[in-house]
Amino acid sequence: MDMVQAEVDRHDQMILQLEKQLYDAHHMLKSLNDHASPQSFGFFSWRFLFLVDKAGAWALPLSG
């Protein structure tokens, strides 16, 4: 049973780390978008950050 709990804890830590990375990326790109002209950062005009990894894909809104 301890091995199962250790694995659950490990996955919980991975999820928390991914959430922090997503949060940081969201705010970094929002800051870039707030200070960039639409011409130079056209791909931000959708105001979404698209992330894809082996677990899936997400579209995060960049607007406040």
mmCIF file as Biopython writes it, N, C-alpha, C and O atoms, coordinates in Angstrom:
data_model
#
loop_
_atom_site.group_PDB
_atom_site.id
_atom_site.type_symbol
_atom_site.label_atom_id
_atom_site.label_alt_id
_atom_site.label_comp_id
_atom_site.label_asym_id
_atom_site.label_entity_id
_atom_site.label_seq_id
_atom_site.pdbx_PDB_ins_code
_atom_site.Cartn_x
_atom_site.Cartn_y
_atom_site.Cartn_z
_atom_site.occupancy
_atom_site.B_iso_or_equiv
_atom_site.auth_seq_id
_atom_site.auth_asym_id
_atom_site.pdbx_PDB_model_num
ATOM 1   N N  . MET A ? 1  ? 0.822  -1.204 0.000   1.0 0.0 1  A 1 
ATOM 2   C CA . MET A ? 1  ? 0.000  0.000  0.000   1.0 0.0 1  A 1 
ATOM 3   C C  . MET A ? 1  ? 0.865  1.267  0.000   1.0 0.0 1  A 1 
ATOM 4   O O  . MET A ? 1  ? 0.496  2.280  -0.594  1.0 0.0 1  A 1 
ATOM 5   N N  . ASP A ? 2  ? 2.012  1.197  0.669   1.0 0.0 2  A 1 
ATOM 6   C CA . ASP A ? 2  ? 2.909  2.351  0.683   1.0 0.0 2  A 1 
ATOM 7   C C  . ASP A ? 2  ? 3.410  2.685  -0.715  1.0 0.0 2  A 1 
ATOM 8   O O  . ASP A ? 2  ? 3.608  3.855  -1.043  1.0 0.0 2  A 1 
ATOM 9   N N  . MET A ? 3  ? 3.613  1.666  -1.537  1.0 0.0 3  A 1 
ATOM 10  C CA . MET A ? 3  ? 4.078  1.911  -2.905  1.0 0.0 3  A 1 
ATOM 11  C C  . MET A ? 3  ? 3.014  2.640  -3.713  1.0 0.0 3  A 1 
ATOM 12  O O  . MET A ? 3  ? 3.327  3.514  -4.522  1.0 0.0 3  A 1 
ATOM 13  N N  . VAL A ? 4  ? 1.754  2.276  -3.492  1.0 0.0 4  A 1 
ATOM 14  C CA . VAL A ? 4  ? 0.656  2.940  -4.201  1.0 0.0 4  A 1 
ATOM 15  C C  . VAL A ? 4  ? 0.585  4.407  -3.790  1.0 0.0 4  A 1 
ATOM 16  O O  . VAL A ? 4  ? 0.458  5.287  -4.641  1.0 0.0 4  A 1 
ATOM 17  N N  . GLN A ? 5  ? 0.668  4.671  -2.484  1.0 0.0 5  A 1 
ATOM 18  C CA . GLN A ? 5  ? 0.612  6.054  -2.004  1.0 0.0 5  A 1 
ATOM 19  C C  . GLN A ? 5  ? 1.803  6.858  -2.511  1.0 0.0 5  A 1 
ATOM 20  O O  . GLN A ? 5  ? 1.660  8.034  -2.847  1.0 0.0 5  A 1 
ATOM 21  N N  . ALA A ? 6  ? 2.960  6.240  -2.568  1.0 0.0 6  A 1 
ATOM 22  C CA . ALA A ? 6  ? 4.146  6.929  -3.085  1.0 0.0 6  A 1 
ATOM 23  C C  . ALA A ? 6  ? 3.947  7.308  -4.551  1.0 0.0 6  A 1 
ATOM 24  O O  . ALA A ? 6  ? 4.340  8.396  -4.974  1.0 0.0 6  A 1 
ATOM 25  N N  . GLU A ? 7  ? 3.342  6.419  -5.317  1.0 0.0 7  A 1 
ATOM 26  C CA . GLU A ? 7  ? 3.087  6.708  -6.738  1.0 0.0 7  A 1 
ATOM 27  C C  . GLU A ? 7  ? 2.050  7.825  -6.885  1.0 0.0 7  A 1 
ATOM 28  O O  . GLU A ? 7  ? 2.197  8.700  -7.738  1.0 0.0 7  A 1 
ATOM 29  N N  . VAL A ? 8  ? 1.004  7.795  -6.055  1.0 0.0 8  A 1 
ATOM 30  C CA . VAL A ? 8  ? -0.007 8.859  -6.070  1.0 0.0 8  A 1 
ATOM 31  C C  . VAL A ? 8  ? 0.644  10.196 -5.722  1.0 0.0 8  A 1 
ATOM 32  O O  . VAL A ? 8  ? 0.383  11.207 -6.374  1.0 0.0 8  A 1 
ATOM 33  N N  . ASP A ? 9  ? 1.488  10.198 -4.696  1.0 0.0 9  A 1 
ATOM 34  C CA . ASP A ? 9  ? 2.176  11.430 -4.297  1.0 0.0 9  A 1 
ATOM 35  C C  . ASP A ? 9  ? 3.078  11.947 -5.413  1.0 0.0 9  A 1 
ATOM 36  O O  . ASP A ? 9  ? 3.151  13.152 -5.655  1.0 0.0 9  A 1 
ATOM 37  N N  . ARG A ? 10 ? 3.758  11.034 -6.086  1.0 0.0 10 A 1 
ATOM 38  C CA . ARG A ? 10 ? 4.642  11.426 -7.186  1.0 0.0 10 A 1 
ATOM 39  C C  . ARG A ? 10 ? 3.835  12.077 -8.310  1.0 0.0 10 A 1 
ATOM 40  O O  . ARG A ? 10 ? 4.247  13.096 -8.865  1.0 0.0 10 A 1 
ATOM 41  N N  . HIS A ? 11 ? 2.689  11.490 -8.642  1.0 0.0 11 A 1 
ATOM 42  C CA . HIS A ? 11 ? 1.842  12.070 -9.688  1.0 0.0 11 A 1 
ATOM 43  C C  . HIS A ? 11 ? 1.267  13.417 -9.254  1.0 0.0 11 A 1 
ATOM 44  O O  . HIS A ? 11 ? 1.165  14.340 -10.062 1.0 0.0 11 A 1 
ATOM 45  N N  . ASP A ? 12 ? 0.893  13.530 -7.983  1.0 0.0 12 A 1 
ATOM 46  C CA . ASP A ? 12 ? 0.404  14.814 -7.477  1.0 0.0 12 A 1 
ATOM 47  C C  . ASP A ? 12 ? 1.464  15.898 -7.631  1.0 0.0 12 A 1 
ATOM 48  O O  . ASP A ? 12 ? 1.149  17.022 -8.022  1.0 0.0 12 A 1 
ATOM 49  N N  . GLN A ? 13 ? 2.718  15.570 -7.328  1.0 0.0 13 A 1 
ATOM 50  C CA . GLN A ? 13 ? 3.806  16.533 -7.469  1.0 0.0 13 A 1 
ATOM 51  C C  . GLN A ? 13 ? 4.021  16.914 -8.932  1.0 0.0 13 A 1 
ATOM 52  O O  . GLN A ? 13 ? 4.278  18.076 -9.244  1.0 0.0 13 A 1 
ATOM 53  N N  . MET A ? 14 ? 3.916  15.933 -9.827  1.0 0.0 14 A 1 
ATOM 54  C CA . MET A ? 14 ? 4.058  16.219 -11.255 1.0 0.0 14 A 1 
ATOM 55  C C  . MET A ? 14 ? 2.958  17.169 -11.721 1.0 0.0 14 A 1 
ATOM 56  O O  . MET A ? 14 ? 3.218  18.102 -12.480 1.0 0.0 14 A 1 
ATOM 57  N N  . ILE A ? 15 ? 1.735  16.930 -11.265 1.0 0.0 15 A 1 
ATOM 58  C CA . ILE A ? 15 ? 0.606  17.785 -11.648 1.0 0.0 15 A 1 
ATOM 59  C C  . ILE A ? 15 ? 0.808  19.200 -11.119 1.0 0.0 15 A 1 
ATOM 60  O O  . ILE A ? 15 ? 0.582  20.171 -11.841 1.0 0.0 15 A 1 
ATOM 61  N N  . LEU A ? 16 ? 1.234  19.322 -9.860  1.0 0.0 16 A 1 
ATOM 62  C CA . LEU A ? 16 ? 1.483  20.648 -9.295  1.0 0.0 16 A 1 
ATOM 63  C C  . LEU A ? 16 ? 2.580  21.384 -10.059 1.0 0.0 16 A 1 
ATOM 64  O O  . LEU A ? 16 ? 2.480  22.590 -10.281 1.0 0.0 16 A 1 
ATOM 65  N N  . GLN A ? 17 ? 3.616  20.669 -10.459 1.0 0.0 17 A 1 
ATOM 66  C CA . GLN A ? 17 ? 4.700  21.283 -11.223 1.0 0.0 17 A 1 
ATOM 67  C C  . GLN A ? 17 ? 4.199  21.747 -12.593 1.0 0.0 17 A 1 
ATOM 68  O O  . GLN A ? 17 ? 4.542  22.843 -13.036 1.0 0.0 17 A 1 
ATOM 69  N N  . LEU A ? 18 ? 3.393  20.924 -13.265 1.0 0.0 18 A 1 
ATOM 70  C CA . LEU A ? 18 ? 2.831  21.316 -14.561 1.0 0.0 18 A 1 
ATOM 71  C C  . LEU A ? 18 ? 1.908  22.523 -14.425 1.0 0.0 18 A 1 
ATOM 72  O O  . LEU A ? 18 ? 1.930  23.422 -15.266 1.0 0.0 18 A 1 
ATOM 73  N N  . GLU A ? 19 ? 1.093  22.544 -13.362 1.0 0.0 19 A 1 
ATOM 74  C CA . GLU A ? 19 ? 0.203  23.684 -13.150 1.0 0.0 19 A 1 
ATOM 75  C C  . GLU A ? 19 ? 1.009  24.962 -12.961 1.0 0.0 19 A 1 
ATOM 76  O O  . GLU A ? 19 ? 0.641  26.010 -13.492 1.0 0.0 19 A 1 
ATOM 77  N N  . LYS A ? 20 ? 2.108  24.886 -12.207 1.0 0.0 20 A 1 
ATOM 78  C CA . LYS A ? 20 ? 2.947  26.066 -12.006 1.0 0.0 20 A 1 
ATOM 79  C C  . LYS A ? 20 ? 3.580  26.507 -13.324 1.0 0.0 20 A 1 
ATOM 80  O O  . LYS A ? 20 ? 3.634  27.702 -13.613 1.0 0.0 20 A 1 
ATOM 81  N N  . GLN A ? 21 ? 4.056  25.560 -14.121 1.0 0.0 21 A 1 
ATOM 82  C CA . GLN A ? 21 ? 4.652  25.914 -15.411 1.0 0.0 21 A 1 
ATOM 83  C C  . GLN A ? 21 ? 3.621  26.558 -16.329 1.0 0.0 21 A 1 
ATOM 84  O O  . GLN A ? 21 ? 3.932  27.524 -17.025 1.0 0.0 21 A 1 
ATOM 85  N N  . LEU A ? 22 ? 2.397  26.033 -16.339 1.0 0.0 22 A 1 
ATOM 86  C CA . LEU A ? 22 ? 1.335  26.626 -17.159 1.0 0.0 22 A 1 
ATOM 87  C C  . LEU A ? 22 ? 1.001  28.032 -16.688 1.0 0.0 22 A 1 
ATOM 88  O O  . LEU A ? 22 ? 0.814  28.939 -17.499 1.0 0.0 22 A 1 
ATOM 89  N N  . TYR A ? 23 ? 0.925  28.208 -15.369 1.0 0.0 23 A 1 
ATOM 90  C CA . TYR A ? 23 ? 0.634  29.520 -14.796 1.0 0.0 23 A 1 
ATOM 91  C C  . TYR A ? 23 ? 1.719  30.519 -15.190 1.0 0.0 23 A 1 
ATOM 92  O O  . TYR A ? 23 ? 1.421  31.632 -15.626 1.0 0.0 23 A 1 
ATOM 93  N N  . ASP A ? 24 ? 2.983  30.111 -15.033 1.0 0.0 24 A 1 
ATOM 94  C CA . ASP A ? 24 ? 4.100  30.996 -15.377 1.0 0.0 24 A 1 
ATOM 95  C C  . ASP A ? 24 ? 4.100  31.335 -16.869 1.0 0.0 24 A 1 
ATOM 96  O O  . ASP A ? 24 ? 4.304  32.491 -17.240 1.0 0.0 24 A 1 
ATOM 97  N N  . ALA A ? 25 ? 3.875  30.341 -17.720 1.0 0.0 25 A 1 
ATOM 98  C CA . ALA A ? 25 ? 3.851  30.578 -19.166 1.0 0.0 25 A 1 
ATOM 99  C C  . ALA A ? 25 ? 2.695  31.495 -19.543 1.0 0.0 25 A 1 
ATOM 100 O O  . ALA A ? 25 ? 2.847  32.386 -20.379 1.0 0.0 25 A 1 
ATOM 101 N N  . HIS A ? 26 ? 1.552  31.275 -18.928 1.0 0.0 26 A 1 
ATOM 102 C CA . HIS A ? 26 ? 0.378  32.111 -19.190 1.0 0.0 26 A 1 
ATOM 103 C C  . HIS A ? 26 ? 0.693  33.575 -18.900 1.0 0.0 26 A 1 
ATOM 104 O O  . HIS A ? 26 ? 0.413  34.448 -19.722 1.0 0.0 26 A 1 
ATOM 105 N N  . HIS A ? 27 ? 1.275  33.842 -17.733 1.0 0.0 27 A 1 
ATOM 106 C CA . HIS A ? 27 ? 1.532  35.228 -17.353 1.0 0.0 27 A 1 
ATOM 107 C C  . HIS A ? 27 ? 2.683  35.845 -18.141 1.0 0.0 27 A 1 
ATOM 108 O O  . HIS A ? 27 ? 2.660  37.039 -18.437 1.0 0.0 27 A 1 
ATOM 109 N N  . MET A ? 28 ? 3.683  35.047 -18.481 1.0 0.0 28 A 1 
ATOM 110 C CA . MET A ? 28 ? 4.779  35.561 -19.297 1.0 0.0 28 A 1 
ATOM 111 C C  . MET A ? 28 ? 4.257  35.985 -20.673 1.0 0.0 28 A 1 
ATOM 112 O O  . MET A ? 28 ? 4.576  37.075 -21.147 1.0 0.0 28 A 1 
ATOM 113 N N  . LEU A ? 29 ? 3.462  35.132 -21.313 1.0 0.0 29 A 1 
ATOM 114 C CA . LEU A ? 29 ? 2.955  35.455 -22.645 1.0 0.0 29 A 1 
ATOM 115 C C  . LEU A ? 29 ? 1.904  36.553 -22.601 1.0 0.0 29 A 1 
ATOM 116 O O  . LEU A ? 29 ? 1.797  37.343 -23.538 1.0 0.0 29 A 1 
ATOM 117 N N  . LYS A ? 30 ? 1.130  36.612 -21.530 1.0 0.0 30 A 1 
ATOM 118 C CA . LYS A ? 30 ? 0.174  37.711 -21.389 1.0 0.0 30 A 1 
ATOM 119 C C  . LYS A ? 30 ? 0.927  39.036 -21.291 1.0 0.0 30 A 1 
ATOM 120 O O  . LYS A ? 30 ? 0.522  40.031 -21.892 1.0 0.0 30 A 1 
ATOM 121 N N  . SER A ? 31 ? 2.012  39.044 -20.538 1.0 0.0 31 A 1 
ATOM 122 C CA . SER A ? 31 ? 2.825  40.250 -20.424 1.0 0.0 31 A 1 
ATOM 123 C C  . SER A ? 31 ? 3.408  40.645 -21.780 1.0 0.0 31 A 1 
ATOM 124 O O  . SER A ? 31 ? 3.393  41.821 -22.143 1.0 0.0 31 A 1 
ATOM 125 N N  . LEU A ? 32 ? 3.917  39.677 -22.524 1.0 0.0 32 A 1 
ATOM 126 C CA . LEU A ? 32 ? 4.424  39.957 -23.872 1.0 0.0 32 A 1 
ATOM 127 C C  . LEU A ? 32 ? 3.322  40.521 -24.751 1.0 0.0 32 A 1 
ATOM 128 O O  . LEU A ? 32 ? 3.536  41.486 -25.484 1.0 0.0 32 A 1 
ATOM 129 N N  . ASN A ? 33 ? 2.146  39.918 -24.677 1.0 0.0 33 A 1 
ATOM 130 C CA . ASN A ? 33 ? 1.027  40.350 -25.509 1.0 0.0 33 A 1 
ATOM 131 C C  . ASN A ? 33 ? 0.592  41.767 -25.152 1.0 0.0 33 A 1 
ATOM 132 O O  . ASN A ? 33 ? 0.244  42.553 -26.033 1.0 0.0 33 A 1 
ATOM 133 N N  . ASP A ? 34 ? 0.610  42.091 -23.866 1.0 0.0 34 A 1 
ATOM 134 C CA . ASP A ? 34 ? 0.197  43.426 -23.428 1.0 0.0 34 A 1 
ATOM 135 C C  . ASP A ? 34 ? 1.147  44.514 -23.921 1.0 0.0 34 A 1 
ATOM 136 O O  . ASP A ? 34 ? 0.744  45.667 -24.067 1.0 0.0 34 A 1 
ATOM 137 N N  . HIS A ? 35 ? 2.422  44.152 -24.183 1.0 0.0 35 A 1 
ATOM 138 C CA . HIS A ? 35 ? 3.420  45.148 -24.571 1.0 0.0 35 A 1 
ATOM 139 C C  . HIS A ? 35 ? 3.836  45.053 -26.037 1.0 0.0 35 A 1 
ATOM 140 O O  . HIS A ? 35 ? 4.727  45.781 -26.477 1.0 0.0 35 A 1 
ATOM 141 N N  . ALA A ? 36 ? 3.206  44.174 -26.786 1.0 0.0 36 A 1 
ATOM 142 C CA . ALA A ? 36 ? 3.610  43.968 -28.180 1.0 0.0 36 A 1 
ATOM 143 C C  . ALA A ? 36 ? 2.587  44.575 -29.132 1.0 0.0 36 A 1 
ATOM 144 O O  . ALA A ? 36 ? 1.399  44.675 -28.825 1.0 0.0 36 A 1 
ATOM 145 N N  . SER A ? 37 ? 3.079  44.968 -30.272 1.0 0.0 37 A 1 
ATOM 146 C CA . SER A ? 37 ? 2.159  45.428 -31.306 1.0 0.0 37 A 1 
ATOM 147 C C  . SER A ? 37 ? 1.559  44.206 -31.999 1.0 0.0 37 A 1 
ATOM 148 O O  . SER A ? 37 ? 2.217  43.170 -32.093 1.0 0.0 37 A 1 
ATOM 149 N N  . PRO A ? 38 ? 0.332  44.309 -32.482 1.0 0.0 38 A 1 
ATOM 150 C CA . PRO A ? 38 ? -0.287 43.154 -33.162 1.0 0.0 38 A 1 
ATOM 151 C C  . PRO A ? 38 ? 0.498  42.695 -34.381 1.0 0.0 38 A 1 
ATOM 152 O O  . PRO A ? 38 ? 0.478  41.510 -34.716 1.0 0.0 38 A 1 
ATOM 153 N N  . GLN A ? 39 ? 1.198  43.624 -35.058 1.0 0.0 39 A 1 
ATOM 154 C CA . GLN A ? 39 ? 1.941  43.250 -36.256 1.0 0.0 39 A 1 
ATOM 155 C C  . GLN A ? 39 ? 3.143  42.368 -35.908 1.0 0.0 39 A 1 
ATOM 156 O O  . GLN A ? 39 ? 3.432  41.406 -36.620 1.0 0.0 39 A 1 
ATOM 157 N N  . SER A ? 40 ? 3.838  42.687 -34.828 1.0 0.0 40 A 1 
ATOM 158 C CA . SER A ? 40 ? 5.052  41.938 -34.517 1.0 0.0 40 A 1 
ATOM 159 C C  . SER A ? 40 ? 4.760  40.623 -33.799 1.0 0.0 40 A 1 
ATOM 160 O O  . SER A ? 40 ? 5.580  39.705 -33.824 1.0 0.0 40 A 1 
ATOM 161 N N  . PHE A ? 41 ? 3.611  40.532 -33.170 1.0 0.0 41 A 1 
ATOM 162 C CA . PHE A ? 41 ? 3.258  39.306 -32.473 1.0 0.0 41 A 1 
ATOM 163 C C  . PHE A ? 41 ? 1.873  38.843 -32.910 1.0 0.0 41 A 1 
ATOM 164 O O  . PHE A ? 41 ? 0.974  38.670 -32.088 1.0 0.0 41 A 1 
ATOM 165 N N  . GLY A ? 42 ? 1.718  38.645 -34.218 1.0 0.0 42 A 1 
ATOM 166 C CA . GLY A ? 42 ? 0.412  38.308 -34.758 1.0 0.0 42 A 1 
ATOM 167 C C  . GLY A ? 42 ? -0.181 37.041 -34.185 1.0 0.0 42 A 1 
ATOM 168 O O  . GLY A ? 42 ? -1.399 36.931 -34.049 1.0 0.0 42 A 1 
ATOM 169 N N  . PHE A ? 43 ? 0.678  36.066 -33.841 1.0 0.0 43 A 1 
ATOM 170 C CA . PHE A ? 43 ? 0.134  34.819 -33.344 1.0 0.0 43 A 1 
ATOM 171 C C  . PHE A ? 43 ? -0.462 34.953 -31.957 1.0 0.0 43 A 1 
ATOM 172 O O  . PHE A ? 43 ? -1.169 34.058 -31.495 1.0 0.0 43 A 1 
ATOM 173 N N  . PHE A ? 44 ? -0.182 36.078 -31.280 1.0 0.0 44 A 1 
ATOM 174 C CA . PHE A ? 44 ? -0.826 36.329 -29.997 1.0 0.0 44 A 1 
ATOM 175 C C  . PHE A ? 44 ? -2.210 36.955 -30.172 1.0 0.0 44 A 1 
ATOM 176 O O  . PHE A ? 44 ? -2.955 37.093 -29.201 1.0 0.0 44 A 1 
ATOM 177 N N  . SER A ? 45 ? -2.558 37.336 -31.411 1.0 0.0 45 A 1 
ATOM 178 C CA . SER A ? 45 ? -3.824 38.031 -31.603 1.0 0.0 45 A 1 
ATOM 179 C C  . SER A ? 45 ? -5.022 37.143 -31.278 1.0 0.0 45 A 1 
ATOM 180 O O  . SER A ? 45 ? -6.108 37.645 -30.988 1.0 0.0 45 A 1 
ATOM 181 N N  . TRP A ? 46 ? -4.828 35.828 -31.326 1.0 0.0 46 A 1 
ATOM 182 C CA . TRP A ? 46 ? -5.909 34.936 -30.918 1.0 0.0 46 A 1 
ATOM 183 C C  . TRP A ? 46 ? -6.117 34.977 -29.410 1.0 0.0 46 A 1 
ATOM 184 O O  . TRP A ? 46 ? -7.164 34.577 -28.902 1.0 0.0 46 A 1 
ATOM 185 N N  . ARG A ? 47 ? -5.107 35.466 -28.707 1.0 0.0 47 A 1 
ATOM 186 C CA . ARG A ? 47 ? -5.130 35.579 -27.253 1.0 0.0 47 A 1 
ATOM 187 C C  . ARG A ? 47 ? -5.301 34.224 -26.570 1.0 0.0 47 A 1 
ATOM 188 O O  . ARG A ? 47 ? -5.970 34.096 -25.545 1.0 0.0 47 A 1 
ATOM 189 N N  . PHE A ? 48 ? -4.677 33.232 -27.171 1.0 0.0 48 A 1 
ATOM 190 C CA . PHE A ? 48 ? -4.634 31.908 -26.558 1.0 0.0 48 A 1 
ATOM 191 C C  . PHE A ? 48 ? -3.211 31.388 -26.606 1.0 0.0 48 A 1 
ATOM 192 O O  . PHE A ? 48 ? -2.472 31.649 -27.555 1.0 0.0 48 A 1 
ATOM 193 N N  . LEU A ? 49 ? -2.844 30.666 -25.596 1.0 0.0 49 A 1 
ATOM 194 C CA . LEU A ? 49 ? -1.583 29.938 -25.588 1.0 0.0 49 A 1 
ATOM 195 C C  . LEU A ? 49 ? -1.925 28.477 -25.821 1.0 0.0 49 A 1 
ATOM 196 O O  . LEU A ? 49 ? -2.646 27.868 -25.030 1.0 0.0 49 A 1 
ATOM 197 N N  . PHE A ? 50 ? -1.414 27.921 -26.896 1.0 0.0 50 A 1 
ATOM 198 C CA . PHE A ? 50 ? -1.679 26.524 -27.205 1.0 0.0 50 A 1 
ATOM 199 C C  . PHE A ? 50 ? -0.506 25.676 -26.741 1.0 0.0 50 A 1 
ATOM 200 O O  . PHE A ? 50 ? 0.633  25.893 -27.156 1.0 0.0 50 A 1 
ATOM 201 N N  . LEU A ? 51 ? -0.786 24.724 -25.889 1.0 0.0 51 A 1 
ATOM 202 C CA . LEU A ? 51 ? 0.241  23.826 -25.378 1.0 0.0 51 A 1 
ATOM 203 C C  . LEU A ? 51 ? -0.124 22.402 -25.737 1.0 0.0 51 A 1 
ATOM 204 O O  . LEU A ? 51 ? -1.275 21.990 -25.591 1.0 0.0 51 A 1 
ATOM 205 N N  . VAL A ? 52 ? 0.847  21.661 -26.202 1.0 0.0 52 A 1 
ATOM 206 C CA . VAL A ? 52 ? 0.625  20.261 -26.555 1.0 0.0 52 A 1 
ATOM 207 C C  . VAL A ? 52 ? 1.751  19.445 -25.939 1.0 0.0 52 A 1 
ATOM 208 O O  . VAL A ? 52 ? 2.925  19.790 -26.080 1.0 0.0 52 A 1 
ATOM 209 N N  . ASP A ? 53 ? 1.398  18.381 -25.269 1.0 0.0 53 A 1 
ATOM 210 C CA . ASP A ? 53 ? 2.405  17.431 -24.818 1.0 0.0 53 A 1 
ATOM 211 C C  . ASP A ? 53 ? 1.802  16.040 -24.888 1.0 0.0 53 A 1 
ATOM 212 O O  . ASP A ? 53 ? 0.695  15.863 -25.397 1.0 0.0 53 A 1 
ATOM 213 N N  . LYS A ? 54 ? 2.522  15.059 -24.381 1.0 0.0 54 A 1 
ATOM 214 C CA . LYS A ? 54 ? 2.039  13.691 -24.524 1.0 0.0 54 A 1 
ATOM 215 C C  . LYS A ? 54 ? 0.767  13.423 -23.719 1.0 0.0 54 A 1 
ATOM 216 O O  . LYS A ? 54 ? 0.088  12.424 -23.958 1.0 0.0 54 A 1 
ATOM 217 N N  . ALA A ? 55 ? 0.438  14.296 -22.774 1.0 0.0 55 A 1 
ATOM 218 C CA . ALA A ? 55 ? -0.776 14.112 -21.982 1.0 0.0 55 A 1 
ATOM 219 C C  . ALA A ? 55 ? -2.005 14.726 -22.646 1.0 0.0 55 A 1 
ATOM 220 O O  . ALA A ? 55 ? -3.133 14.421 -22.260 1.0 0.0 55 A 1 
ATOM 221 N N  . GLY A ? 56 ? -1.798 15.585 -23.638 1.0 0.0 56 A 1 
ATOM 222 C CA . GLY A ? 56 ? -2.952 16.192 -24.289 1.0 0.0 56 A 1 
ATOM 223 C C  . GLY A ? 56 ? -2.624 17.568 -24.817 1.0 0.0 56 A 1 
ATOM 224 O O  . GLY A ? 56 ? -1.459 17.923 -24.995 1.0 0.0 56 A 1 
ATOM 225 N N  . ALA A ? 57 ? -3.665 18.335 -25.064 1.0 0.0 57 A 1 
ATOM 226 C CA . ALA A ? 57 ? -3.497 19.686 -25.596 1.0 0.0 57 A 1 
ATOM 227 C C  . ALA A ? 57 ? -4.410 20.634 -24.832 1.0 0.0 57 A 1 
ATOM 228 O O  . ALA A ? 57 ? -5.508 20.264 -24.415 1.0 0.0 57 A 1 
ATOM 229 N N  . TRP A ? 58 ? -3.939 21.854 -24.659 1.0 0.0 58 A 1 
ATOM 230 C CA . TRP A ? 58 ? -4.713 22.861 -23.958 1.0 0.0 58 A 1 
ATOM 231 C C  . TRP A ? 58 ? -4.680 24.158 -24.743 1.0 0.0 58 A 1 
ATOM 232 O O  . TRP A ? 58 ? -3.715 24.441 -25.452 1.0 0.0 58 A 1 
ATOM 233 N N  . ALA A ? 59 ? -5.723 24.934 -24.616 1.0 0.0 59 A 1 
ATOM 234 C CA . ALA A ? 59 ? -5.748 26.302 -25.118 1.0 0.0 59 A 1 
ATOM 235 C C  . ALA A ? 59 ? -6.061 27.192 -23.919 1.0 0.0 59 A 1 
ATOM 236 O O  . ALA A ? 59 ? -7.164 27.148 -23.373 1.0 0.0 59 A 1 
ATOM 237 N N  . LEU A ? 60 ? -5.091 27.990 -23.518 1.0 0.0 60 A 1 
ATOM 238 C CA . LEU A ? 60 ? -5.268 28.854 -22.359 1.0 0.0 60 A 1 
ATOM 239 C C  . LEU A ? 60 ? -5.583 30.268 -22.814 1.0 0.0 60 A 1 
ATOM 240 O O  . LEU A ? 60 ? -4.857 30.823 -23.639 1.0 0.0 60 A 1 
ATOM 241 N N  . PRO A ? 61 ? -6.650 30.863 -22.294 1.0 0.0 61 A 1 
ATOM 242 C CA . PRO A ? 61 ? -6.935 32.249 -22.663 1.0 0.0 61 A 1 
ATOM 243 C C  . PRO A ? 61 ? -5.873 33.173 -22.078 1.0 0.0 61 A 1 
ATOM 244 O O  . PRO A ? 61 ? -5.487 33.023 -20.919 1.0 0.0 61 A 1 
ATOM 245 N N  . LEU A ? 62 ? -5.402 34.122 -22.871 1.0 0.0 62 A 1 
ATOM 246 C CA . LEU A ? 62 ? -4.401 35.063 -22.397 1.0 0.0 62 A 1 
ATOM 247 C C  . LEU A ? 62 ? -5.017 36.382 -21.964 1.0 0.0 62 A 1 
ATOM 248 O O  . LEU A ? 62 ? -4.322 37.224 -21.396 1.0 0.0 62 A 1 
ATOM 249 N N  . SER A ? 63 ? -6.286 36.579 -22.215 1.0 0.0 63 A 1 
ATOM 250 C CA . SER A ? 63 ? -6.911 37.841 -21.823 1.0 0.0 63 A 1 
ATOM 251 C C  . SER A ? 63 ? -7.264 37.794 -20.344 1.0 0.0 63 A 1 
ATOM 252 O O  . SER A ? 63 ? -7.629 36.748 -19.808 1.0 0.0 63 A 1 
ATOM 253 N N  . GLY A ? 64 ? -7.148 38.945 -19.699 1.0 0.0 64 A 1 
ATOM 254 C CA . GLY A ? 64 ? -7.415 39.024 -18.262 1.0 0.0 64 A 1 
ATOM 255 C C  . GLY A ? 64 ? -8.853 38.973 -18.040 1.0 0.0 64 A 1 
ATOM 256 O O  . GLY A ? 64 ? -9.303 39.025 -16.895 1.0 0.0 64 A 1 
#
